[in-house]
Amino acid sequence: MNKIVRTIEIPAKMDAGLRQRAEASGVEITQVIEDALGRYLEDIDDVAEDERRWAQYERDGKSISGDAVKAWIDSWGKPDELPMPKP
């Protein structure tokens, strides 16, 4: 895998936390940073999906009630399992 070198400034307290996490995990500090940034980027993708869905709701006003979703989930694995609710 190609690696890129980035130089950043971080607060001393954050550096101490990164070092502590690396030591506790038995990995290099660069691995801790790489893992944390990877999770952050995944979260950004999740937020983008939430924003896309909200924009769709604002355009068409379609939604599913919480009660319908709960009933659907409660039916999972049962002989009379409900189909996924539709907006």
Secondary structure, DSSP 8 states (H G I E B T S, - for coil): -----------HHHHHHHHHHHHHHTS-HHHHHHHHHHHHHHHHHHHHHHHHHHHHHHHH-----HHHHHHHHHTTTSTT-------
